[in-house]
Amino acid sequence: AEFPPASALPPIELARGDICSIDGLKATELNGLQCTLFREDTESGRWEVKLPDGEVKALRPAHLIFRSIGPIEDDGSLTLISMASDHQTIHRVLDSVRDLIRTGSEALALLASVVSPMGGRKAQGEEGRIWLKLAKQ
């Protein structure tokens, strides 16, 4: 299957929590690592990213390849509501919302592994097998 050149793909707006891989750095030991976008520094134009070992680096967006939307997480609001009430109905609703957040997060991660902005280019491992299967269909 022919893939469009990377320049023909629409730009991706990165957001806090997104999962990316690192590419094109002179510090080659970081290339290929997955990272989580932590904070955008608008002055420098760089993203602070968390590496798998917890280290934080500041990288330009040109060195970040979007891989998937980060997990959806409770910002603490559900916990605060739960602590503020002992009403059982509220607790059941909050438990349902937590389950929906977890399920939605898992669904987004699965979707991102199939619908990649790179059209399967540079896919490796399980992601590469999925793209190969899709290309054969």
trRosetta pair geometry for C-beta under 8 A, 3 or more apart (Angstrom, degrees):
i j d omega theta_ij theta_ji phi_ij phi_ji
1 120 8.0 52 78 59 130 144
1 135 4.4 -128 -5 -143 130 106
3 118 8.0 17 -174 158 142 64
3 119 4.7 154 -141 105 109 134
3 120 6.9 -139 -92 60 134 91
3 121 5.3 158 139 -57 168 111
4 8 4.1 -98 162 78 120 134
4 9 6.4 147 93 -58 117 75
4 119 6.7 119 33 -11 81 161
5 8 5.0 97 61 -1 74 103
5 9 8.0 -131 102 -14 47 83
6 9 5.7 -45 -161 15 44 116
6 118 7.2 -14 -110 -130 92 83
6 121 7.4 -118 -75 81 92 158
9 117 5.9 105 178 166 134 89
9 118 7.1 -38 -86 -105 167 40
9 119 7.3 -142 -92 -15 123 107
10 117 7.6 -100 63 -151 78 112
12 66 4.8 -89 124 -11 160 153
12 117 5.3 -40 -69 -105 130 175
14 18 5.5 -125 -157 40 77 152
14 20 7.2 -6 -127 -62 124 133
14 37 5.8 162 168 -90 113 163
14 40 7.5 141 96 -81 108 121
14 47 6.6 -57 120 -79 149 147
14 61 6.3 -159 2 -126 140 110
14 64 6.7 33 -93 108 151 142
14 66 6.5 -151 -95 -85 86 107
15 18 5.3 108 60 -32 66 111
15 37 6.9 137 96 84 31 145
15 69 7.8 8 59 -134 117 81
15 70 7.8 -128 94 15 91 108
16 37 5.6 -136 -126 112 34 100
16 38 6.9 12 -142 177 87 15
16 39 6.8 21 -109 -90 110 41
16 40 7.2 -108 -65 -14 85 92
16 70 7.6 -64 126 25 49 149
17 36 6.6 -20 -147 -173 32 100
17 37 6.3 -34 26 67 22 89
17 69 7.5 22 113 177 101 62
17 70 3.0 -138 153 57 85 151
17 71 7.1 -116 -177 48 114 52
17 73 7.7 -155 -127 10 138 111
18 36 7.4 161 81 -153 37 57
18 37 4.7 24 51 15 83 124
18 66 6.2 -43 169 -133 133 89
18 67 7.8 140 165 47 86 68
18 68 7.2 175 -161 90 70 41
18 69 6.1 -56 -113 -126 76 39
18 70 5.2 -107 -75 -27 20 95
19 34 6.0 -1 -176 -174 99 111
19 35 7.5 159 -154 81 55 36
19 36 5.9 -31 -100 -99 63 69
19 37 7.9 -126 -68 -1 19 82
19 66 8.0 90 82 -164 54 54
19 67 4.7 -65 109 70 93 108
19 68 4.6 6 51 56 116 84
19 69 7.6 14 16 74 87 10
19 70 5.8 136 -32 -84 78 70
19 112 7.8 111 51 130 112 154
20 34 7.1 157 85 -154 36 62
20 35 5.6 -24 67 63 85 85
20 36 7.8 149 22 -101 76 20
20 37 6.3 67 -3 -47 117 95
20 49 7.0 -80 55 -125 117 138
20 64 4.2 0 169 -170 154 97
20 65 5.8 143 -167 66 85 42
20 66 5.6 -47 -105 -97 88 35
20 67 5.7 162 -115 3 26 92
21 32 6.3 -20 -178 -154 115 26
21 33 6.7 162 -152 84 71 32
21 34 5.3 -45 -94 -95 74 60
21 35 7.3 130 -115 14 26 77
21 64 7.6 141 68 -156 35 52
21 65 4.8 -21 59 60 86 105
21 67 5.6 85 -20 -51 89 125
22 25 6.1 -10 163 -11 111 124
22 30 5.0 -52 112 143 154 92
22 31 5.7 -123 109 -113 91 35
22 32 6.8 -37 66 26 79 25
22 33 5.1 8 25 56 116 83
22 34 7.9 -160 -4 -89 80 15
22 35 6.1 58 -44 -6 101 122
22 49 7.7 163 -74 96 108 161
22 59 6.7 -112 -122 -124 104 166
22 63 5.9 8 -156 153 75 96
22 64 6.7 -31 -103 -99 54 56
22 65 7.7 -153 -68 16 7 87
23 31 5.8 69 -120 -144 38 89
23 32 7.4 80 -87 -56 69 45
23 63 6.0 -173 64 -163 55 57
23 64 7.6 153 27 -93 85 10
23 65 5.2 47 -1 -23 130 115
23 122 7.9 -23 -96 -153 147 157
24 31 6.9 132 2 -110 24 113
24 62 6.9 -72 81 133 147 88
24 63 5.2 -133 67 -116 99 77
25 28 6.7 -177 87 -80 82 34
25 30 5.2 -5 58 70 152 114
25 31 5.5 -160 39 -62 91 87
25 59 7.6 -69 -82 -128 122 115
25 63 5.5 61 -62 -147 87 136
27 30 5.1 41 106 8 102 113
27 31 7.9 166 96 -25 58 82
28 31 5.1 -37 -155 12 55 120
30 33 5.4 -70 -168 18 56 126
30 51 7.5 -87 -135 -108 98 130
30 57 7.2 7 -135 -7 149 175
33 51 6.0 0 149 -143 142 97
33 52 6.5 -126 -166 -3 106 106
34 52 6.6 69 68 -57 83 104
34 67 6.6 -44 -129 16 104 162
35 49 3.9 42 152 164 137 124
35 50 6.1 159 -165 73 83 44
35 51 5.4 -40 -106 -94 99 50
35 52 7.6 -102 -92 -33 56 64
35 57 7.6 -74 -127 46 153 106
35 59 7.9 103 73 17 164 144
35 64 7.6 -87 62 -122 118 101
36 49 6.5 151 70 -162 38 76
36 50 4.7 -14 57 54 96 101
36 70 6.2 81 -146 -108 101 125
37 40 7.5 10 179 -58 114 82
37 47 5.2 -53 -136 -176 95 134
37 48 7.9 100 -165 76 55 52
37 49 5.8 -44 -101 -104 44 82
37 64 7.6 60 -79 -156 105 153
37 70 7.3 -122 43 -43 88 132
38 47 7.4 130 42 169 66 84
38 48 4.6 -64 70 103 111 92
38 49 6.0 166 3 -113 95 23
38 50 5.2 99 -57 -27 121 92
38 56 6.4 -46 24 -130 161 111
39 47 7.2 159 82 -160 38 61
39 48 4.5 9 54 43 87 117
40 46 7.8 175 -153 97 56 36
40 47 5.4 -34 -101 -104 66 73
40 48 7.7 -142 -72 16 20 75
41 44 4.5 14 112 38 122 101
41 45 7.2 -35 90 21 80 18
41 46 5.2 3 51 63 112 78
41 47 7.4 -174 15 -93 77 21
41 48 6.5 84 -28 -29 103 93
41 58 6.6 -6 12 -141 138 120
42 45 7.2 29 -162 -77 31 45
44 58 6.8 12 102 172 150 134
45 60 6.5 18 117 -126 97 83
45 61 7.4 -85 161 -2 85 100
46 58 4.3 60 132 172 141 93
46 59 5.9 151 -161 71 99 20
46 60 5.5 -63 -105 -78 81 49
46 61 7.8 -159 -126 -28 39 65
47 58 7.1 168 81 -151 33 55
47 59 5.7 -26 60 64 84 78
47 60 7.9 107 15 -141 79 8
47 61 6.4 89 -14 -76 113 70
47 64 6.4 12 40 -42 141 155
48 56 5.5 8 -178 -178 100 111
48 57 7.3 166 -150 84 55 31
48 58 5.3 -30 -91 -94 66 73
49 56 6.9 160 77 -151 37 62
49 57 5.6 -21 58 62 89 81
49 58 7.7 151 12 -100 75 23
49 59 5.7 -14 5 20 124 116
49 64 7.3 175 -70 -100 146 123
50 54 6.5 -25 -166 -141 101 34
50 55 7.5 145 -154 76 55 36
50 56 5.7 -32 -95 -95 61 74
51 54 6.9 -35 70 37 74 18
51 55 4.6 -4 40 61 121 87
51 56 7.4 -156 4 -80 83 24
51 57 6.4 55 -39 -1 110 108
59 63 4.9 -105 180 75 114 123
59 64 6.0 123 112 -51 126 101
60 63 5.4 88 66 7 77 100
60 64 7.8 -154 101 -6 44 94
61 64 5.4 -66 -150 36 45 112
65 118 6.9 11 -168 -53 113 137
65 122 6.9 -61 -175 97 162 154
66 117 5.7 36 74 28 122 132
67 112 6.8 77 138 151 55 120
67 116 7.6 -25 -142 -127 46 103
68 108 7.3 125 178 137 100 83
68 109 5.5 54 171 -132 147 60
68 112 3.2 115 -125 119 87 152
68 113 6.5 -9 -83 -53 127 66
69 108 4.8 -64 69 162 123 124
69 109 7.4 -119 64 -76 76 52
69 112 5.6 -164 11 -64 75 138
71 105 4.3 39 -152 -162 77 129
71 108 7.9 154 -114 69 41 121
71 109 7.1 -5 -84 -56 75 118
72 101 5.1 -135 109 -165 112 84
72 104 5.5 -7 27 96 148 109
72 105 4.3 -138 30 -77 84 96
72 108 7.0 103 -24 17 103 145
73 101 7.3 95 -118 167 17 129
73 105 7.6 64 -56 -90 56 144
74 77 6.6 -132 -173 44 87 73
74 78 4.6 -65 -147 22 136 119
74 79 6.7 117 135 -19 135 91
74 98 6.8 -27 -50 -109 134 83
74 101 6.3 70 -53 138 82 176
76 79 5.4 -58 -160 41 54 114
76 80 6.0 55 145 -24 80 104
77 80 5.7 -57 -149 36 32 110
77 81 6.3 30 156 -18 67 105
78 81 5.8 -53 -147 36 32 110
78 82 6.2 34 153 -21 64 109
78 94 5.3 139 -165 -156 99 104
78 97 6.2 -163 -111 95 130 127
78 98 6.3 141 161 -70 162 93
79 82 5.6 -56 -148 37 30 114
79 83 6.3 28 155 -19 65 107
80 83 5.8 -56 -147 37 30 110
80 84 6.2 25 156 -19 65 112
81 84 5.8 -63 -148 38 29 110
81 85 6.5 -11 166 11 65 113
81 90 6.9 -134 151 172 103 119
81 94 6.3 -177 92 -94 116 131
82 85 6.8 -85 -146 50 22 85
82 90 7.5 176 -106 129 53 103
82 91 6.3 81 -133 -109 91 77
82 94 5.3 168 -76 144 101 172
85 90 4.7 -5 110 79 147 158
85 91 7.4 -155 100 -49 101 80
86 91 8.0 -1 -161 -40 32 123
87 90 4.4 73 80 7 102 110
87 91 7.0 179 91 -10 53 86
88 91 5.5 -56 -149 38 37 113
88 92 6.3 39 154 -21 69 102
89 92 5.7 -51 -148 34 33 111
89 93 6.4 33 153 -17 65 105
90 93 5.7 -54 -148 38 32 111
90 94 6.2 32 153 -19 65 108
91 94 5.6 -52 -143 38 31 112
91 95 6.4 36 154 -21 64 103
92 95 5.7 -52 -150 34 31 113
92 96 6.6 33 151 -19 63 104
93 96 5.6 -54 -153 35 33 113
93 97 6.4 34 150 -20 66 104
94 97 5.6 -50 -146 35 34 112
94 98 6.5 39 153 -21 65 102
95 98 5.7 -51 -150 34 32 113
95 99 6.6 34 151 -18 63 104
96 99 5.7 -54 -152 36 33 112
96 100 6.4 33 151 -19 66 105
97 100 5.6 -53 -147 37 33 112
97 101 6.4 37 152 -22 65 102
98 101 5.7 -51 -149 32 31 113
98 102 6.5 30 153 -16 64 105
99 102 5.8 -56 -150 38 31 110
99 103 6.2 28 154 -15 67 109
100 103 5.7 -55 -142 41 31 109
100 104 6.0 32 158 -19 66 109
101 104 5.9 -56 -145 39 26 110
101 105 6.2 29 156 -22 62 108
102 105 5.8 -56 -148 35 28 113
102 106 6.5 26 155 -16 63 106
103 106 5.8 -56 -149 37 31 110
103 107 6.3 31 153 -19 65 107
104 107 5.6 -55 -146 37 32 112
104 108 6.3 32 156 -19 66 105
105 108 5.9 -54 -148 35 29 110
105 109 6.5 30 153 -19 63 105
106 109 5.8 -55 -150 35 32 112
106 110 6.5 31 153 -17 65 105
107 110 5.8 -55 -149 37 32 110
107 111 6.2 33 153 -19 66 108
108 111 5.6 -53 -143 38 32 113
108 112 6.2 33 157 -21 65 106
109 112 5.8 -54 -147 35 28 111
109 113 6.7 28 154 -21 61 104
110 113 5.9 -57 -154 31 32 109
110 114 6.8 16 153 -8 65 108
111 114 6.0 -69 -154 42 33 102
111 115 5.7 -15 168 24 76 111
112 115 6.6 -66 -117 62 27 78
112 116 7.2 71 175 -88 58 64
113 116 7.5 -6 -164 -60 22 98
113 126 7.5 -11 -174 110 135 103
113 127 5.5 -122 -162 -105 90 93
113 130 6.5 84 142 34 96 166
114 130 6.0 -107 -104 159 71 138
114 134 7.5 131 -158 -63 87 144
116 119 6.5 -126 86 -23 90 14
116 120 6.0 132 54 -59 128 41
116 123 6.7 -179 10 -77 168 111
116 127 7.4 75 -56 -172 141 120
116 131 7.5 -38 21 -82 130 121
118 121 4.4 -112 158 54 103 90
118 122 5.8 -40 147 37 157 104
118 123 7.5 173 88 -47 119 82
120 123 4.8 -50 -164 -10 60 133
120 127 8.0 -179 -133 152 66 89
120 128 7.7 104 -168 -123 88 51
120 131 3.4 134 -134 -147 120 141
120 134 7.3 -154 -76 65 141 125
120 135 7.1 -173 121 -52 175 113
123 127 4.3 -131 -161 122 100 99
123 128 4.1 158 120 -84 92 62
123 130 7.5 -109 177 57 146 88
123 131 4.7 121 52 2 163 144
124 127 6.3 36 56 59 42 104
124 128 5.0 6 -128 -33 14 123
125 128 5.9 116 46 16 30 102
125 129 7.3 -59 137 -4 37 97
126 129 5.6 -52 -150 34 36 112
126 130 6.5 40 151 -22 66 101
127 130 5.7 -51 -152 32 33 113
127 131 6.6 29 152 -15 65 105
128 131 5.8 -56 -148 38 33 108
128 132 6.3 35 154 -21 66 105
129 132 5.7 -52 -145 35 32 112
129 133 6.4 34 155 -19 64 105
130 133 5.9 -57 -153 36 30 111
130 134 6.4 28 151 -17 65 107
131 134 5.5 -53 -146 38 34 112
131 135 6.2 37 155 -23 67 105
132 135 5.7 -52 -146 34 30 112
132 136 6.6 29 155 -20 62 107
133 136 5.9 -59 -152 34 30 110
133 137 6.9 35 152 -30 63 103
134 137 5.9 -52 -156 20 35 114
